[in-house]
Amino acid sequence: MADDQHEEVSKKVSAEEEIRRGITVMRRVVQGRSRGIILDVYWNNQGQLIEPNGHTLTSFIGALVRNEIPITCDDWRNKELNESKEKIWSEIKRCFNIEEERRGFCMKLAGKLLRGFRTFLSSKFLKDADGNFVDAELPKKYESLISAEEWEAFKSKRQDPVFQRISATNRERASSPAYPYRKGRVGYGRLEQSMLQKEESSETSLPAHVLWKEARVGKFGVPQEEVLHVYQKCEELSQSLSPDDTKGILSRALDVPEYSGRVRGKGFGVTPTSLSIKKGKAPSNRELHARLEAMQAELDALRREREASASTVYRDASDKDSINCTFQPNIPEGISHCQLYLSSPYYRMVGKGKVHNVSGVLLHTRELPAGCLKVSVDIAVEPNAALPYPSDDSDATTVHEAVGSFVAWPTNLICVGYETPTKSKSKDNAIPRHTESMVSRKELQENEVSNASAQQKKEVSNASARVKSSGAKKTVARKKPTTKYRSCLRTFLEMTDIPTGGVRTVHMEVGIFGFDYDQMIGNEDFMQVFSHEEIGVTVVNTYIRFLYDKLMRPNGLDVSFGFLAPATVNLGLILSRPDTVTEYVLRILMDNKDAEKLFFIPFNTGGHWLLLAINPIREIVYYLDSLGNDWTTYPDMKVLIDTVLQAFRAQRDIQTSRRGANSITWIKVACPQQRNQIDCGYFMLRFMRDTLALGRLKIPTDYFDEFKCAFYTKDQVDEIKEEWCQFMIKLCN
């Protein structure tokens, strides 16, 4: 009797300890991030996560997915999960030093961990010892993660006859495996790493059958006889098969059917692509002959190119005139070095190689698709980018897999030398009619080109500032953008005292920045626009006044959008007076706490303009940088914005669960990129203009379809100038 009571008390204490322990939230990682500690992660040569910190990242992803994804989610590919996936990836990047190319692995791992969590809940709480369904209450331990409605829906799904039938089939298939895995949660990647370290081997990987055998060795250190039999068979096959066939040794020894895409004995994250396994038969004599002819043609073309190189003429474009170049790729006859672009989801270079513009050329004995040329891929700039026309013969589907081979590429996305394609004008790219009507569309001859040629050229590290074209052919002349209002404003100013030091004031009412004041503007500010120089805060503020008067207030958008003063929120003040900036931003947000609103912050880093668009209710920060940087470039800026949003949440007295406690999401928007060091201010103004023209509170990750392009054209930048000048004429009269 006493023993029974003791056992009952022990069970009760154990259950209470389990509940008191709570769910895994990886507090050490989060606290380390607050102290500026970012953990490095490492990968083996097959793309698998290894130590140090491999186990930590896996556990962290598991904690995130349990917080962000409801257990009722059955389809990991559902597009409705994209926002939650973005939050997960954002949190991973905040805590771990991880490359963007690893996102696919992390998202697949998150989906796997979510499935494991659902299986755990079902097995632990909804089944008895015999596997029968139990109508259990929501476990207290997971009340902060799972709502009562989610739990009821989860239980209902488990009672569905279709689900039970599928579950029974899978359970039967997985029960009593012939060769059970005995390494727990270690995984093949970390198991391989520990084996190599133990043997002090210089190798970077082990054969699949060696790993497979070790993974089935239990705690006593002796594998089962059946496992040894398979291993011995693998050893025999490895001696008799050619090296090209060793990848399939384990499958042959097990003599079991395989499915496409599986790599047996390597574990999660390894695919035929990551192992560079390519299917396909040996080339025929005709294909070999075609390759030899192509190589000979390439040699002849290179010889001609070398002889003509002395007379090759390249056309240079200055920074100001290269805001956008409408030069279409002029592909000479023969073989030329080129850059390879893709246009979806946005224009970017994905590879480099050679274009074969040779009459009658074939691609793997087949005719080329219409509008395409044959190219050889030499360098993969974006390895995982999908080929526009996958190769049927080589099984290549990505740029990385196509390196060293020939593929078909659309002619309009092939750029000889340093040329960059521009997006053709279409209805999709047209500016909405109600926005277009704000300025006159009559075109006059531009009279300021001579001033632009005197501007000193500057280099931007990650933006191309020069355009080259082979040959001396001139491009078709484009119509000059209108300079009507710039000319009028310049003429008007010459009749005033502004060129000799006079100033004018522009009233900024309280609805714009949250306080009213008079903005002074002088000759230097006007000359920034006339001479296409870097614009300052005065031009930015007065253009915001234009947006407020012409786009926001007439269309009722002032209830959905707002601005924060760039003279108050900038990197200089954040470093010198962070309390002042925090107090101002928080006051503006609290004044608008009852309605969802998107706030624009034209942010100056000291020599560069970028745009932050903050939705404080949803705790989302959109980051738009025309130089392509991300927010980690300015950590002080991010820390302050995060602090303000957390304070905003606290002052609104919003009670958040663990799932929402760290829900501030930063989204880098793939916005148009500048091609010099002058246009950042104009691009930033254009970002605000585009958003207001569409009236949308959500900015897509790949920017708005209506305005999506690689970079704004010179006409689009001049349109900003014309709107500002037209507005200033009215204000200064």
C-alpha positions in Angstrom: 0.0 0.0 0.0 2.8 2.4 0.9 4.6 1.4 -2.3 1.5 2.3 -4.4 1.2 5.7 -2.7 4.9 6.4 -3.2 4.6 5.5 -6.9 1.5 7.7 -7.3 3.3 10.7 -5.7 6.4 10.1 -7.9 4.2 10.2 -11.0 2.5 13.4 -9.9 5.8 15.1 -9.2 7.2 14.0 -12.5 4.2 15.4 -14.4 4.4 18.7 -12.5 8.2 19.0 -13.2 7.5 18.4 -16.9 4.9 21.2 -17.0 7.1 23.5 -14.9 10.0 23.0 -17.3 8.0 24.7 -20.1 8.5 24.6 -23.8 11.8 25.1 -25.5 12.3 28.8 -26.5 16.1 28.8 -26.9 16.5 31.6 -24.4 20.3 31.4 -24.6 20.3 32.2 -28.3 17.9 35.1 -27.9 19.8 36.5 -24.9 23.1 36.2 -26.8 21.6 38.1 -29.8 20.7 40.9 -27.4 24.4 41.1 -26.4 25.4 41.2 -30.0 26.5 37.5 -30.2 25.7 36.0 -33.6 26.4 32.3 -33.9 28.3 30.9 -36.8 27.0 27.7 -38.5 28.8 25.2 -40.6 28.0 22.9 -43.5 29.6 19.8 -45.0 30.5 19.7 -48.7 27.1 18.0 -49.4 25.1 20.9 -47.9 24.2 19.3 -44.5 24.2 21.2 -41.2 27.1 20.1 -38.9 28.7 21.1 -35.6 29.5 23.5 -34.0 26.0 25.0 -33.5 24.3 22.7 -35.9 22.2 21.1 -33.2 21.5 24.6 -31.7 20.2 25.9 -35.1 18.0 22.9 -35.5 16.5 23.3 -32.1 16.0 27.1 -32.7 14.2 26.4 -35.9 12.0 23.9 -34.1 11.1 26.5 -31.5 10.3 29.1 -34.2 8.1 26.8 -36.2 6.1 25.8 -33.1 5.6 29.5 -32.3 4.7 30.7 -35.9 2.9 27.9 -37.6 -0.4 26.5 -36.3 -0.6 22.7 -35.9 -3.6 22.6 -38.2 -1.3 23.4 -41.2 -1.1 20.2 -43.3 0.4 21.7 -46.4 3.8 23.3 -45.9 3.7 24.6 -49.5 0.6 26.7 -48.8 1.3 30.3 -50.0 -0.7 31.6 -47.0 2.3 30.6 -44.8 4.8 32.8 -46.8 4.6 35.6 -44.2 5.2 33.3 -41.3 8.1 31.7 -43.2 9.5 35.1 -43.8 9.4 35.8 -40.0 11.1 32.5 -39.3 13.9 33.2 -41.8 14.3 36.8 -40.4 14.7 35.5 -36.9 17.2 32.9 -38.0 19.3 35.6 -39.7 19.1 37.8 -36.6 20.7 35.0 -34.4 22.9 33.1 -36.8 25.5 34.0 -39.4 23.9 32.2 -42.3 24.0 32.7 -46.1 20.9 33.5 -48.1 21.4 30.4 -50.2 20.8 28.2 -47.1 17.2 29.4 -46.8 15.8 26.5 -48.8 17.5 24.0 -46.4 16.2 25.8 -43.3 12.6 26.0 -44.7 12.7 22.3 -45.5 14.0 21.5 -42.0 11.3 23.7 -40.5 8.6 21.7 -42.4 10.1 18.5 -41.2 10.2 19.7 -37.6 6.5 20.8 -37.9 5.5 17.4 -39.0 7.5 15.8 -36.2 5.8 18.1 -33.7 2.3 17.2 -34.9 3.2 13.5 -34.8 4.5 13.9 -31.2 1.3 15.6 -30.1 -0.8 12.9 -31.7 1.2 10.0 -30.3 1.7 11.5 -26.8 -1.8 12.9 -26.0 -4.3 11.5 -28.5 -3.5 7.7 -28.4 -3.5 5.1 -25.7 -1.0 2.2 -25.4 -2.9 0.2 -28.0 -2.9 3.1 -30.5 -6.6 4.0 -30.1 -7.8 7.6 -30.2 -8.2 9.4 -26.9 -10.2 12.6 -26.7 -7.7 14.5 -24.6 -7.8 18.1 -23.4 -5.3 20.7 -24.6 -2.0 20.0 -22.6 -1.3 22.9 -20.3 2.3 22.9 -21.3 1.3 24.0 -24.8 -1.4 26.5 -24.1 0.8 29.4 -25.0 1.4 27.9 -28.5 -1.9 26.2 -29.3 -5.3 27.8 -29.0 -8.4 25.8 -28.0 -9.8 26.2 -31.5 -6.6 24.8 -33.1 -6.5 21.9 -30.7 -10.2 20.9 -31.5 -9.5 21.2 -35.2 -6.4 19.1 -34.8 -8.3 16.4 -32.9 -11.1 16.4 -35.5 -8.6 15.9 -38.3 -7.1 12.9 -36.5 -10.6 11.3 -36.4 -11.3 11.8 -40.1 -11.6 8.3 -41.8 -9.4 9.3 -44.7 -6.7 10.6 -42.4 -6.8 7.4 -40.3 -6.6 5.2 -43.4 -3.5 7.1 -44.6 -2.0 7.1 -41.1 -2.5 3.3 -40.8 -0.8 2.7 -44.1 2.2 4.8 -43.2 2.4 3.3 -39.7 2.4 -0.2 -41.2 5.1 0.7 -43.6 7.3 2.3 -40.9 6.8 -0.5 -38.3 9.4 -3.1 -37.7 12.1 -1.9 -40.1 14.6 -4.5 -41.3 17.6 -2.2 -40.5 16.5 0.3 -37.8 18.4 3.6 -37.4 20.1 3.7 -34.0 21.7 7.1 -33.6 18.7 9.0 -32.2 18.7 12.7 -33.3 22.3 12.8 -34.4 21.6 12.6 -38.1 23.9 11.4 -40.9 25.6 14.8 -41.4 26.8 15.1 -37.8 27.5 11.3 -37.6 29.8 11.6 -40.6 31.5 14.6 -39.0 32.2 12.7 -35.8 33.5 9.7 -37.7 35.9 11.8 -39.7 37.1 13.6 -36.6 37.6 10.4 -34.7 39.7 8.9 -37.5 41.5 12.2 -38.0 40.9 11.7 -41.7 41.6 14.3 -44.3 38.6 13.2 -46.3 35.5 15.4 -46.5 33.0 12.6 -46.9 32.5 8.9 -46.4 30.9 6.3 -48.7 27.1 5.9 -48.2 27.3 2.3 -47.2 30.0 3.0 -44.5 27.7 5.7 -43.0 24.7 3.4 -43.3 26.4 0.6 -41.4 27.6 3.0 -38.6 24.1 4.5 -38.2 22.8 1.0 -37.3 25.3 0.3 -34.6 23.6 0.3 -31.2 24.9 1.2 -27.7 26.7 -2.1 -27.4 28.9 -1.3 -30.4 28.0 -4.4 -32.4 25.8 -4.2 -35.6 23.2 -6.8 -36.4 24.2 -9.7 -38.5 21.8 -8.6 -41.3 23.5 -5.2 -41.3 27.0 -6.8 -41.6 25.7 -8.9 -44.5 24.6 -5.8 -46.4 27.9 -4.0 -45.6 30.0 -6.9 -46.9 27.9 -7.0 -50.1 28.6 -3.3 -50.6 32.3 -3.8 -50.1 32.3 -6.5 -52.8 30.3 -4.3 -55.2 32.6 -1.4 -54.6 35.5 -3.5 -55.9 33.7 -4.8 -59.0 31.8 -1.6 -60.2 33.3 1.3 -62.0 33.8 4.6 -60.0 30.9 6.2 -61.9 28.5 3.5 -60.5 29.6 3.6 -56.8 26.8 6.1 -55.9 24.3 3.2 -56.3 26.1 0.6 -54.3 23.9 0.6 -51.3 20.7 0.5 -53.3 22.0 -2.5 -55.2 23.1 -4.3 -52.0 19.7 -3.7 -50.4 17.9 -4.7 -53.6 14.9 -2.4 -52.9 13.0 -0.1 -55.3 14.1 3.5 -55.2 12.3 6.7 -56.2 13.7 9.7 -58.0 15.6 12.2 -56.0 16.5 9.9 -53.1 20.1 9.5 -52.0 20.2 6.4 -49.7 22.6 6.4 -46.7 23.3 10.2 -46.7 20.4 11.6 -44.7 18.4 14.9 -44.7 19.5 17.6 -47.0 21.4 15.5 -49.6 20.0 15.3 -53.1 21.3 14.0 -56.4 21.9 17.7 -57.3 24.1 18.4 -54.3 26.1 15.3 -55.0 26.4 16.3 -58.7 24.7 13.1 -59.8 23.5 13.5 -63.4 21.3 11.0 -65.1 21.4 10.4 -68.8 22.9 8.1 -71.5 26.3 8.5 -73.2 26.3 11.0 -76.1 25.9 9.5 -79.6 28.5 9.9 -82.4 26.3 12.6 -84.0 26.3 14.6 -80.7 30.1 14.2 -80.3 30.6 15.4 -83.9 28.4 18.4 -83.3 30.3 19.2 -80.2 33.6 19.1 -82.1 32.2 21.4 -84.8 31.0 23.8 -82.1 34.4 23.8 -80.4 36.1 24.4 -83.8 33.7 27.3 -84.5 34.5 28.7 -81.1 38.2 28.6 -81.8 37.8 30.3 -85.1 35.6 33.0 -83.6 38.1 33.6 -80.8 40.9 34.1 -83.4 38.8 36.6 -85.3 37.9 38.4 -82.1 41.5 38.7 -81.0 42.4 40.1 -84.4 39.6 42.7 -84.3 40.1 43.6 -80.6 42.3 46.5 -81.4 39.5 48.2 -83.3 36.7 47.4 -80.9 34.9 50.5 -79.7 33.1 50.7 -76.4 30.6 53.4 -75.6 30.9 54.7 -72.0 28.0 56.3 -70.2 28.5 58.7 -67.3 26.9 58.2 -64.0 24.2 60.8 -64.6 23.4 59.6 -68.1 23.2 56.0 -67.0 20.3 56.3 -64.7 18.9 53.8 -67.2 20.1 52.8 -70.5 17.7 51.6 -73.1 20.5 50.0 -75.2 19.3 46.6 -76.3 22.0 43.8 -76.5 23.7 44.0 -79.9 25.0 40.5 -80.3 27.7 40.3 -83.0 28.1 37.3 -85.3 30.4 34.6 -83.9 31.2 33.9 -80.3 31.3 36.6 -77.7 31.7 36.9 -73.9 28.4 37.7 -72.3 26.3 38.1 -69.2 23.2 36.1 -68.7 20.1 37.7 -67.1 16.7 36.6 -65.9 13.6 38.8 -65.7 11.5 37.1 -63.1 10.8 37.9 -60.3 13.1 40.8 -61.1 15.9 41.6 -63.5 19.3 40.4 -62.3 22.4 38.8 -63.6 22.6 35.0 -62.9 25.6 33.9 -64.9 28.5 34.6 -67.3 29.6 32.7 -70.4 29.8 32.9 -74.2 27.0 33.4 -76.7 27.3 31.5 -80.0 25.6 33.6 -82.6 26.5 31.2 -85.5 24.2 30.5 -88.4 22.7 27.0 -88.4 24.0 26.1 -84.9 22.2 23.3 -83.1 21.7 22.6 -79.4 22.3 18.9 -78.6 21.3 18.0 -82.2 18.0 20.0 -81.9 17.0 23.4 -83.2 17.0 26.3 -80.7 13.7 27.6 -79.3 12.4 30.7 -81.1 14.0 33.9 -79.8 16.9 32.1 -78.2 20.7 31.7 -78.9 23.1 29.0 -77.8 25.3 30.0 -74.8 27.9 28.1 -72.8 27.8 28.8 -69.1 31.2 29.5 -67.5 30.3 31.1 -64.2 27.2 30.8 -62.0 26.6 34.1 -60.3 23.3 32.9 -58.8 23.8 29.1 -58.6 20.2 28.1 -57.8 18.6 30.3 -60.4 16.4 28.1 -62.7 17.4 27.9 -66.4 14.9 29.6 -68.8 15.0 26.4 -70.9 16.2 23.4 -68.9 18.4 21.0 -70.8 16.8 17.6 -71.6 20.1 16.0 -72.4 22.1 16.9 -69.4 19.3 17.1 -66.8 20.5 20.5 -65.8 17.8 22.7 -64.4 19.8 25.4 -62.6 22.6 27.7 -63.6 25.1 25.9 -61.4 24.3 22.6 -63.0 24.7 24.1 -66.5 28.3 25.3 -65.9 30.5 23.8 -68.6 27.6 22.9 -70.9 25.5 24.5 -73.6 21.9 25.8 -73.0 19.4 27.9 -74.8 18.9 31.5 -73.6 16.5 34.2 -74.6 18.2 36.8 -76.8 16.8 39.8 -75.0 18.4 38.5 -71.7 21.9 38.0 -73.2 24.2 41.0 -72.7 27.5 41.2 -74.5 30.2 42.8 -72.4 28.8 45.0 -69.6 25.4 45.8 -71.1 22.3 45.5 -69.0 18.9 44.8 -70.4 16.0 47.1 -69.6 12.4 46.2 -69.1 10.3 47.1 -72.1 7.4 49.4 -71.5 4.1 47.7 -71.2 0.8 48.0 -69.6 2.1 46.2 -66.6 4.9 48.8 -66.1 2.8 51.9 -66.9 2.3 54.4 -64.2 -1.4 54.7 -63.2 -3.3 57.3 -65.1 -4.4 59.3 -62.1 -0.7 59.6 -61.0 0.5 60.4 -64.5 -1.9 63.3 -64.8 -0.2 65.2 -62.0 2.4 66.7 -64.3 2.3 67.7 -68.0 3.3 65.1 -70.5 4.3 67.7 -73.2 7.9 67.1 -74.1 10.4 69.9 -74.7 14.1 69.9 -75.6 16.2 69.3 -72.5 18.7 72.2 -71.9 20.7 70.9 -69.0 22.8 68.1 -70.5 25.9 70.3 -70.6 25.7 70.9 -66.8 25.5 67.1 -66.2 28.7 66.4 -68.2 30.8 68.4 -65.7 29.7 66.5 -62.7 32.5 64.4 -61.2 32.0 60.6 -61.7 31.6 58.5 -58.6 31.7 54.7 -58.1 29.2 52.6 -56.3 30.7 49.3 -55.0 27.7 47.1 -55.8 26.1 48.9 -58.7 27.4 49.0 -62.3 28.3 52.5 -63.4 29.6 51.9 -66.8 27.9 50.5 -70.0 30.0 49.0 -72.8 28.9 47.9 -76.2 30.9 46.1 -78.8 30.9 47.7 -82.2 30.4 51.4 -83.2 26.7 51.3 -84.0 24.7 54.0 -82.5 21.5 53.2 -80.6 18.2 54.6 -81.7 17.7 58.1 -80.3 15.1 58.4 -77.5 12.8 61.2 -76.9 14.1 63.7 -74.3 12.1 63.9 -71.1 10.2 67.1 -70.4 12.1 69.8 -68.6 9.2 72.3 -68.8 8.8 73.1 -65.1 12.6 73.0 -64.3 13.1 75.6 -67.0 10.3 77.7 -65.8 11.4 77.5 -62.2 15.0 78.4 -63.1 13.8 81.4 -65.1 11.6 82.5 -62.2 14.4 82.2 -59.7 16.7 84.4 -61.8 14.2 87.2 -61.3 14.3 86.9 -57.5 17.0 87.3 -54.8 17.4 83.6 -54.3 20.5 83.2 -56.4 22.2 86.0 -54.3 21.4 84.4 -51.0 17.6 84.9 -50.5 15.5 82.2 -49.1 11.8 81.2 -49.1 9.8 79.2 -46.6 7.4 76.3 -47.1 4.9 75.7 -44.3 4.9 72.1 -43.1 1.6 71.6 -41.2 1.3 69.3 -38.2 -0.4 66.5 -40.2 2.9 65.8 -42.1 5.5 65.1 -39.4 3.5 65.6 -36.2 4.6 69.2 -35.7 4.2 72.3 -37.7 7.1 74.5 -38.8 8.4 76.6 -41.7 10.9 74.8 -43.9 13.5 77.3 -45.3 14.7 76.7 -48.9 17.6 78.4 -50.7 19.5 78.5 -53.9 21.7 75.5 -53.0 18.6 73.3 -52.7 17.3 74.3 -56.1 20.6 73.7 -57.7 20.7 70.1 -56.3 17.7 69.4 -58.5 18.7 71.5 -61.5 22.2 70.0 -61.7 21.3 66.5 -60.7 23.3 66.5 -57.5 22.8 64.5 -54.3 19.6 65.9 -52.7 19.4 67.0 -49.1 16.8 67.0 -46.4 15.1 70.2 -47.6 14.3 68.8 -51.1 13.1 65.6 -49.4 10.8 67.4 -47.0 9.3 69.7 -49.6 8.6 66.7 -51.9 6.9 65.0 -49.0 4.8 68.1 -48.7 3.9 67.6 -52.4 2.9 64.0 -51.8 0.8 65.0 -48.8 -1.0 67.7 -50.8 -1.4 66.0 -54.1 -1.7 62.3 -53.4 -2.6 61.7 -49.7 -5.1 64.3 -48.6 -7.2 64.4 -51.8 -7.5 60.6 -51.9 -8.1 60.2 -48.1 -4.8 58.3 -47.8 -3.7 60.4 -44.7 -5.7 57.9 -42.5 -3.6 55.0 -43.9 -0.2 56.5 -44.4 2.1 58.9 -42.5 5.6 60.3 -42.5 8.4 60.7 -39.9 10.7 63.7 -40.2 14.1 62.7 -41.7 15.7 65.6 -39.9 14.8 63.9 -36.6 15.2 60.2 -37.5 18.6 59.7 -39.1 21.7 57.7 -38.3 23.6 60.8 -36.9 20.9 61.5 -34.3 20.5 57.9 -33.4 24.2 57.7 -32.5 24.3 61.0 -30.7 20.8 61.4 -29.2 19.0 58.1 -29.3 16.5 59.1 -26.6 15.3 62.1 -28.5 14.7 59.9 -31.7 13.0 57.2 -29.7 10.7 59.7 -27.9 9.6 61.4 -31.2 8.9 58.1 -33.1 7.0 56.6 -30.2 4.9 59.7 -29.8 3.9 59.6 -33.5 3.0 56.0 -33.3 1.0 56.3 -30.1 -0.9 59.3 -31.7 -2.1 56.8 -34.3 -2.4 53.6 -32.2 -6.1 53.0 -33.0 -5.8 52.3 -36.7 -3.5 50.3 -39.0 -1.1 52.7 -40.7 2.1 52.6 -42.8 4.7 55.2 -41.8 7.4 56.2 -44.2 10.9 57.1 -42.7 13.2 58.6 -45.3 16.4 57.5 -43.6 19.8 59.2 -44.1 22.9 57.2 -43.1 25.2 60.2 -43.5 25.8 59.9 -47.2 23.0 57.7 -48.5 19.2 57.7 -48.5 17.1 54.6 -48.0 13.4 54.1 -47.0 11.9 52.4 -44.0 8.2 51.7 -44.1 6.8 50.6 -40.7 3.5 49.0 -40.0 3.5 49.3 -36.1 0.2 47.4 -35.6 1.5 44.3 -37.5 5.1 45.0 -36.3 6.5 44.8 -39.8 9.4 46.9 -41.1 9.9 47.1 -44.9 13.5 47.9 -45.8 14.0 49.5 -49.3 17.6 50.3 -50.2 18.6 51.2 -53.8 22.2 50.0 -53.1 21.0 46.5 -52.2 22.3 46.5 -48.6 20.2 45.0 -45.8 19.5 46.3 -42.3 22.5 44.6 -40.8 24.6 47.3 -42.4 23.1 49.8 -39.9 22.6 47.8 -36.6 22.0 51.0 -34.5 19.1 51.9 -36.7 17.5 48.4 -36.4 18.0 48.3 -32.6 16.2 51.7 -32.2 13.3 50.7 -34.4 12.9 47.4 -32.6 13.0 49.2 -29.3 10.3 51.6 -30.3 8.0 48.9 -31.6 8.4 46.9 -28.4 7.6 50.1 -26.4 4.7 50.8 -28.6 3.4 47.2 -28.0 3.8 47.7 -24.2 2.1 51.1 -24.1 -0.9 49.7 -26.0 -1.1 47.1 -23.3 -1.2 44.3 -25.8 -0.8 40.9 -24.2 1.2 38.6 -26.5 1.8 34.9 -26.3 5.2 33.4 -26.7 4.4 33.0 -30.4 4.1 36.8 -30.8 6.7 37.9 -28.3 9.5 38.3 -30.9 7.2 38.9 -33.9 8.9 42.1 -35.2 9.6 41.2 -38.9 12.1 43.0 -41.1 11.5 42.5 -44.8 14.1 43.4 -47.4 12.2 44.5 -50.6 13.9 43.8 -53.9 13.3 47.4 -55.1 14.9 49.1 -58.2 18.6 49.6 -57.8 20.5 52.8 -58.6 23.5 52.7 -61.0 25.4 55.6 -59.6 26.0 57.3 -56.2 23.7 60.3 -56.9 20.2 58.8 -57.4 19.6 57.3 -53.9 17.5 60.3 -52.8 15.4 60.3 -56.0 14.9 56.5 -55.8 13.8 56.8 -52.2 11.2 59.5 -53.1 10.0 57.3 -55.9 9.5 54.3 -53.6 7.1 56.5 -51.5 5.4 57.8 -54.6 4.8 54.3 -56.0 3.4 53.0 -52.7 1.0 56.0 -52.4 -0.1 55.8 -56.0 -1.3 52.2 -55.4 -2.5 52.9 -51.8 -1.4 49.6 -50.5 -0.3 49.0 -46.9 1.7 45.8 -47.8 4.8 46.1 -50.0 5.6 42.8 -51.8 9.0 41.3 -51.2 9.8 41.6 -54.9 8.2 45.1 -55.1 5.0 46.1 -56.8 4.2 44.4 -60.2 3.0 47.7 -61.5 6.5 49.4 -61.0 8.8 46.3 -61.0 12.1 47.0 -62.8 15.8 46.6 -62.4 16.3 50.3 -62.0 14.3 53.5 -62.6 14.7 55.1 -66.0 16.1 58.6 -66.4 12.6 59.7 -67.4 11.2 58.3 -64.1 13.8 60.2 -62.1 13.2 63.3 -64.1 9.5 62.9 -63.4 10.2 63.4 -59.7 12.2 66.6 -60.5 9.3 67.9 -62.6 6.7 67.3 -59.9 8.9 69.0 -57.3 9.6 72.0 -59.6 5.9 72.4 -60.6 5.0 72.4 -56.9 7.7 74.9 -55.9 6.6 77.3 -58.6 3.1 77.4 -57.0 4.6 77.8 -53.5 7.1 80.5 -54.3 4.7 82.7 -56.2 
